[in-house]
Amino acid sequence: MYHNPVLLQESVDGLAIKEDGVYVDVTFGGGGHSKEILNRLGSEGKLFAFDQDTDALENKLNDGRFTLINANFRFIAQYLKFYGIRKVDGILADFGVSSHQFDKAERGFSTRFDAELDMRMDQSSELSAYQVVNEYEFDDLRRLLFQYGDLRNANAIAKTLVERREEAPIKTTEQLKQVLGRFLPKGREQKILAQIYQAIRIEVNQEIAVIEEFLLQTPDLLEEGGRLSIISYHSLEDRLVKRYIRAGQFEGEPEKDFYGNISVPFKKVGQLVTPSADEIAQNNRARSAKLRIAKRIKD
């Protein structure tokens, strides 16, 4: 089961769709955003979608204007070039993990099920949660738990993992819970587990690096006036998007010319958009979603 698409109308509105335009949905999932884009396209319009998860291929839309590419969106320019596309009118991204991945027990994404430590969005990928938990050095574990999980006791959690895995490998989500039991106080167990899982998942799927690589390609791909519509969930993701839209880079401030002007590829459109109380009531996973929209401006 794939979730209802988050901020559906708002994110597709943000693309300011032209009927004969070319658009890309880089996170196809259940196809909710793609269906809405197709609804607004005319007969000459085109939509390309990306998803690295082979399960998502079952949701392929039967529409002559639509092409589904089974690949990570970090390769967006490369694949679009293969299809003869060098410029597009809009790109939509929803960085959330799909409900389908959370709800499929054997994928190991959810704290609700006992399963092997996996968490790979791309099932052909070599790096899994098992390797992260059992083979990463202490410093690397501590870093990812702190950076990606916002865990203040990352040091102690990493130390416990390293000590316990020397006795026996930690193979399943249930074993991971047992090993980290002392860090999971009653009443806050699910929240802290979710932070730990999130940190491991981001590392397994290289999510931050993927977003950076993707964003860096968007200025060259978008036509002047083309739109970027991006939904983030984690503060790290949102910070990258916000900084890139504002400054055209991820750290520091853009260089100024002799007159104090800065050259950036995008101009933000409107303010930050968050889900309504009604949407959150219907879909709890929307609660942390943040939508940012930007327009490609002349170099």
C-alpha positions as CSV (number, residue, x, y, z in Angstrom):
1,M,0.0,0.0,0.0
2,Y,1.4,3.4,-1.0
3,H,0.5,6.5,0.9
4,N,-1.6,9.4,-0.2
5,P,0.7,11.9,-1.8
6,V,1.8,14.6,0.6
7,L,0.9,18.2,-0.3
8,L,-0.4,17.0,-3.7
9,Q,-2.2,20.1,-5.0
10,E,0.3,22.5,-3.5
11,S,3.4,20.8,-4.9
12,V,1.9,20.3,-8.4
13,D,0.6,23.9,-8.4
14,G,4.2,24.9,-7.7
15,L,5.2,23.6,-11.1
16,A,3.0,26.1,-12.9
17,I,2.4,23.4,-15.5
18,K,2.3,24.2,-19.2
19,E,0.1,21.8,-21.2
20,D,2.9,21.0,-23.7
21,G,5.7,21.1,-21.2
22,V,8.2,18.4,-20.1
23,Y,8.2,17.5,-16.4
24,V,10.0,15.1,-14.1
25,D,8.8,13.4,-10.9
26,V,12.0,12.1,-9.4
27,T,10.3,10.2,-6.5
28,F,7.5,8.2,-8.3
29,G,6.5,5.8,-5.4
30,G,2.8,5.1,-5.7
31,G,2.5,7.6,-8.6
32,G,0.2,10.1,-6.9
33,H,2.1,13.2,-7.9
34,S,2.7,11.8,-11.4
35,K,-1.0,11.2,-11.9
36,E,-1.8,14.8,-11.0
37,I,0.9,16.1,-13.3
38,L,-0.5,14.1,-16.2
39,N,-4.0,15.3,-15.4
40,R,-2.8,18.9,-16.1
41,L,-0.7,18.1,-19.2
42,G,-2.0,18.2,-22.7
43,S,-1.5,15.6,-25.4
44,E,1.9,17.0,-26.3
45,G,3.2,17.1,-22.8
46,K,5.7,14.6,-21.4
47,L,6.4,13.3,-17.9
48,F,9.4,11.3,-16.9
49,A,9.5,9.7,-13.4
50,F,12.3,8.0,-11.4
51,D,12.2,5.3,-8.8
52,Q,15.1,3.0,-7.7
53,D,12.7,0.6,-5.9
54,T,11.6,-2.2,-8.2
55,D,8.4,-2.5,-6.2
56,A,7.4,0.9,-7.6
57,L,7.4,-0.4,-11.1
58,E,4.2,-2.2,-10.4
59,N,2.5,1.2,-10.3
60,K,3.6,2.2,-13.8
61,L,1.0,4.4,-15.4
62,N,-0.4,3.4,-18.8
63,D,-0.1,6.7,-20.6
64,G,1.8,7.4,-23.8
65,R,3.1,10.7,-22.3
66,F,4.7,8.9,-19.4
67,T,8.1,7.2,-19.0
68,L,9.1,5.5,-15.7
69,I,12.9,5.1,-15.2
70,N,14.1,2.5,-12.7
71,A,17.0,4.4,-11.3
72,N,18.2,6.7,-8.5
73,F,17.4,10.3,-9.2
74,R,21.1,11.2,-8.6
75,F,21.5,10.2,-12.2
76,I,18.7,12.5,-13.5
77,A,20.7,14.3,-16.2
78,Q,22.3,11.1,-17.5
79,Y,19.0,9.3,-18.0
80,L,17.1,12.3,-19.4
81,K,20.0,12.7,-22.0
82,F,19.5,9.0,-22.9
83,Y,15.9,9.8,-23.8
84,G,16.9,12.9,-25.7
85,I,15.9,15.4,-23.1
86,R,18.3,18.2,-22.3
87,K,15.9,20.8,-20.8
88,V,12.7,20.4,-18.8
89,D,10.0,22.8,-17.5
90,G,9.6,21.5,-14.0
91,I,11.0,19.0,-11.5
92,L,9.1,17.6,-8.5
93,A,10.7,15.7,-5.6
94,D,9.2,14.2,-2.4
95,F,12.0,13.0,-0.3
96,G,9.8,11.0,2.1
97,V,10.1,7.2,2.4
98,S,7.0,5.6,1.0
99,S,4.4,4.0,3.3
100,H,4.9,0.9,1.2
101,Q,8.5,0.6,2.3
102,F,7.5,1.1,5.9
103,D,4.6,-1.3,5.8
104,K,6.5,-4.2,4.1
105,A,8.0,-5.9,7.1
106,E,10.9,-7.7,5.4
107,R,12.4,-4.4,4.1
108,G,13.4,-3.5,7.7
109,F,12.4,0.1,7.6
110,S,9.8,0.0,10.3
111,T,10.2,-0.2,14.1
112,R,6.9,-2.1,14.2
113,F,8.2,-5.4,12.7
114,D,11.0,-7.8,13.4
115,A,13.0,-8.2,10.2
116,E,16.5,-8.5,8.9
117,L,18.5,-5.3,9.1
118,D,18.1,-4.1,5.5
119,M,16.6,-0.6,4.8
120,R,17.8,-0.5,1.2
121,M,15.6,1.5,-1.1
122,D,17.4,0.0,-4.0
123,Q,17.4,-3.8,-3.4
124,S,20.5,-4.3,-5.6
125,S,22.6,-2.0,-3.5
126,E,25.5,-3.6,-1.6
127,L,25.3,-1.5,1.6
128,S,22.6,-2.5,4.0
129,A,21.7,-1.6,7.6
130,Y,23.4,-4.9,8.7
131,Q,26.8,-3.6,7.4
132,V,26.3,-0.1,9.0
133,V,25.4,-1.6,12.4
134,N,28.0,-4.4,12.4
135,E,30.9,-3.1,10.4
136,Y,31.1,0.7,10.7
137,E,33.9,2.1,12.9
138,F,32.8,3.7,16.2
139,D,33.5,7.3,14.9
140,D,31.4,6.8,11.8
141,L,28.5,5.3,13.8
142,R,28.6,8.2,16.3
143,R,28.7,10.8,13.5
144,L,25.7,9.4,11.6
145,L,23.6,8.9,14.8
146,F,24.3,12.5,15.8
147,Q,24.0,14.1,12.3
148,Y,21.1,12.1,10.8
149,G,19.3,11.1,14.0
150,D,19.7,14.2,16.1
151,L,20.7,11.9,19.0
152,R,22.5,13.7,21.8
153,N,23.6,10.4,23.3
154,A,25.1,9.2,19.9
155,N,28.4,8.5,21.6
156,A,26.9,6.1,24.1
157,I,24.7,4.4,21.5
158,A,27.6,3.9,19.1
159,K,29.8,2.5,22.0
160,T,27.1,0.0,23.0
161,L,26.7,-1.2,19.3
162,V,30.4,-1.7,18.9
163,E,30.7,-3.6,22.3
164,R,27.7,-5.9,21.7
165,R,28.4,-6.8,18.1
166,E,31.8,-8.2,19.2
167,E,29.8,-10.8,21.2
168,A,27.6,-11.7,18.3
169,P,26.4,-10.0,15.1
170,I,23.2,-7.9,15.4
171,K,21.1,-9.3,12.6
172,T,17.5,-8.2,13.1
173,T,15.5,-5.1,14.1
174,E,14.4,-6.9,17.2
175,Q,18.0,-7.7,18.2
176,L,18.8,-4.0,17.6
177,K,16.0,-3.0,19.9
178,Q,17.2,-5.4,22.6
179,V,20.8,-4.2,22.4
180,L,19.7,-0.6,22.7
181,G,17.0,-1.2,25.3
182,R,18.6,1.0,28.0
183,F,18.3,4.0,25.6
184,L,14.6,3.5,25.1
185,P,12.7,4.8,28.1
186,K,9.1,3.9,28.4
187,G,6.8,6.4,26.7
188,R,9.6,7.6,24.4
189,E,10.7,4.3,23.0
190,Q,9.1,4.7,19.5
191,K,10.4,8.3,19.1
192,I,14.0,7.4,19.9
193,L,13.9,4.2,17.8
194,A,12.5,6.2,14.9
195,Q,15.5,8.6,15.2
196,I,18.0,5.6,15.3
197,Y,16.3,4.0,12.3
198,Q,16.2,7.3,10.4
199,A,20.0,7.8,10.9
200,I,20.8,4.3,9.7
201,R,18.4,4.6,6.7
202,I,19.9,7.9,5.6
203,E,23.4,6.4,5.7
204,V,22.4,3.1,3.9
205,N,20.8,5.0,1.1
206,Q,23.3,7.9,1.0
207,E,20.3,10.2,1.1
208,I,22.1,13.5,1.8
209,A,24.7,12.9,-0.9
210,V,22.0,12.0,-3.4
211,I,20.0,15.2,-2.7
212,E,23.1,17.3,-3.1
213,E,24.1,15.6,-6.4
214,F,20.5,16.0,-7.7
215,L,20.2,19.7,-6.7
216,L,23.5,20.6,-8.4
217,Q,22.1,19.2,-11.7
218,T,18.8,21.2,-11.7
219,P,20.0,24.6,-12.9
220,D,21.4,23.1,-16.2
221,L,18.2,20.9,-16.6
222,L,15.6,23.6,-16.1
223,E,14.5,26.0,-18.8
224,E,14.5,29.7,-17.8
225,G,11.3,30.1,-15.8
226,G,11.2,26.4,-15.1
227,R,10.1,25.3,-11.6
228,L,11.5,23.2,-8.8
229,S,9.0,21.9,-6.3
230,I,10.6,20.0,-3.4
231,I,9.1,18.3,-0.3
232,S,11.5,17.6,2.5
233,Y,10.9,15.9,5.9
234,H,14.2,16.0,7.8
235,S,15.8,19.2,8.9
236,L,19.0,18.3,7.1
237,E,17.2,17.8,3.8
238,D,15.2,21.0,4.1
239,R,18.3,23.0,5.0
240,L,20.1,21.8,1.9
241,V,17.1,22.8,-0.3
242,K,16.7,26.1,1.4
243,R,20.4,27.0,1.1
244,Y,20.6,25.9,-2.5
245,I,17.6,27.9,-3.6
246,R,18.9,31.0,-1.7
247,A,22.6,30.8,-2.5
248,G,23.1,28.2,-5.3
249,Q,25.4,26.3,-2.9
250,F,25.2,24.3,0.3
251,E,27.6,26.2,2.6
252,G,28.7,29.8,3.0
253,E,27.5,32.7,1.0
254,P,27.6,33.2,-2.8
255,E,30.3,35.4,-4.2
256,K,29.4,39.0,-5.0
257,D,30.6,41.0,-8.1
258,F,32.2,44.4,-8.0
259,Y,28.8,46.0,-7.5
260,G,27.7,43.7,-4.7
261,N,25.4,41.6,-6.8
262,I,25.2,37.9,-6.4
263,S,24.5,35.4,-9.2
264,V,22.2,32.5,-8.2
265,P,20.3,30.1,-10.4
266,F,17.0,30.2,-8.6
267,K,14.5,32.7,-7.1
268,K,12.2,31.3,-4.4
269,V,8.4,31.4,-5.2
270,G,6.1,32.1,-2.3
271,Q,6.8,31.1,1.3
272,L,7.4,27.7,2.9
273,V,4.3,25.5,2.6
274,T,3.3,23.0,5.3
275,P,0.4,20.6,5.4
276,S,-3.0,21.7,6.8
277,A,-4.3,20.2,10.1
278,D,-6.8,18.3,8.0
279,E,-4.1,16.7,5.8
280,I,-2.1,15.7,8.9
281,A,-5.2,14.2,10.5
282,Q,-5.7,12.0,7.4
283,N,-2.0,11.2,6.9
284,N,0.1,11.4,10.0
285,R,3.3,11.0,7.9
286,A,2.7,14.4,6.4
287,R,3.3,16.1,9.8
288,S,6.9,17.1,9.2
289,A,6.6,17.9,5.5
290,K,8.0,21.2,4.1
291,L,7.4,22.3,0.6
292,R,9.8,24.8,-1.1
293,I,9.2,26.1,-4.6
294,A,11.7,28.0,-6.8
295,K,11.9,29.3,-10.4
296,R,15.0,29.1,-12.6
297,I,16.2,32.6,-13.4
298,K,18.5,33.9,-16.1
299,D,22.2,33.4,-15.5
